[in-house]
Amino acid sequence: MSPGGEKAARRTRNRMTDDVIATRARALAGALAESGFARLRVRDGETEIELRRAPRTSPAAVAIALLSADPDRAAERPPDRAEVVSSDVVGIVRLMRPAIAEGQELEGDREVAYVETLGIRNPVRSRGAGRVSAVFVTDGQPVEYGQPLFTIER
């Protein structure tokens, strides 16, 4: 056998078939969906499988697109002065008590929630007075960086 021939033959025997790769990828996709991770990479010998979660469209963008498409609901469109309050970090969102609700008037700047990351509380502030027009999260929900939490009309 030529130099390296035995090694090449062993690599060919150990390569995974497309069916085995597809089966493993489906199992990994299920694990990715259940875990809430954004990315998962598995390496087995020479085969490497990496799965990434597609970025989610923000609920605010979906709501605005739906309202824009229906002229009868144009009056329900959020005002131009609506500000989306997003998460600055990845973690678990905790709403302050009493939890804010849609339609609630906020008097000035106040802490409306915090995102807990590695045991550290990162405050989420309203950044001024206004009316809460949408709440996109629930207490204890995992959130990603930049994920919309609330919309406040100024």
N, C-alpha and C positions, 0 to 999 in steps of 0.2 A: 504494500500500500504506500502511496506517496506521502511525503511529510504533510502533516495536517489533515490527511485524508480520513483518518479514523475520527478525529475531532469533528470534522465536517459531517461525517456520517451520523455521529451521535447527535449533533445539532438538528439534523433533518428529522431523525426519529423522534426527538423531543418537541418538535414544533407542534403547536396546537392547530387543530383544524378550525375552519371557519365556524362550524356548528358549536364547537366547544367555546370559542371566543364569544359567539352570540349568546349562548346560554349564560356564561359568566357575566357578560355585560348586562343582560336583563336582571340577573340577581343583584348586581351592584347598583343598577338604576333603582330597584326597589329599596335597597338599603339607603341610598342617597335621599330618596323621597321621604322615608320614615325618619331619618336622622336629623334632617333640617340643615345639613352641611351644604355649603355652596359648591364645593369641589371635592372629588374623591379620586385618588390615584392608587392603583394596585400594580405591582410589578411581580411577575412570576418568571424567573429565568430571563429569557430574551423578550418575552411578551410583556408589554406595558399597556394598561387600559386606564384612561383618564376620562372621567365624566364631570361635566360642569352643569350646574343648574342655570337655566335661561333667566336673564334678568326679568323681574316682574314689572309689569306696568303698574304705575301707582294708581290707587283707587280714585284719586282726584282727577287724574288724566282720563281715566275711563269714564267717570261721571260727566266730565266736561264734553268729551267726545259724543257720548250718548245724547246729552241735552242739545248739543249743536246739530245733531243729525235730525232731531225732531222739532220742527218749527212750532208746534203747538205747545211745547214745553220750554220755549225760549225765555219765558218770564222766570223760570226756575233757575236759569243760568247763574252761576256764582258771580258776584260783582267783580269788577276789575281790581278792586282794592282788597281782594281776599289774599291772605298770606298763608302759605303752607308751612307748618312747623314740622321739621323733619328731625330724625334721630342723628346725633353727631357721632354715635358709637354703635357697635354691635353689642347686644346684650338682651336682658329681659326688662320690658317696660313695666313700671309700677305707677298706677294712677294715684294722685294725692287724694286724700279724703277731705271733703266729699268730692267724688269724681266729677269731672266736668261732663256736661251733656250738650247735645246739639241744641242750639237756640239760647244757651246760657250767656248772659252778659258778664264780661270780665271787667273789673274795675282796675285799671292800671296793670303794671307788670307784676306777675306772680308766678310761682312755681306750680305748674299744673300736673307734672309727672316727673319721674326720674327713670333713667335707664341704668340698671345694675350690671356692671361689668367687672368680673373678678372680685366681687364683694365691694366694689367702689360705686357710690351713688353719683351719677352724672345728671345734674338737674336739667329739666326741660322747662323753659320759661315761656310765658305768653308774649313777651316782648312788647307790652303795651295793652291799652284797653281795646275792647272790641267784642264782637258776638261770635261765639263758636258756631260755625256753619256745618262742620263735619268732624266726626271722631272716627278714625280709621283703625284703632287698636283697642284691645281689651286688656285688663289687668293681668299680668303674668305672661303675656304673649312675647315670644322671641322676635326681635327686630334687627334689621340690617342697617348698615351705615347709609344714611341718606333716605331711609324709608319714611314716607309721610306719616305723621302721627295725628295731626289736627289741621283744620283749616279755620282761620279766624278772619272775619270781615272787619276791616278798620273803618 
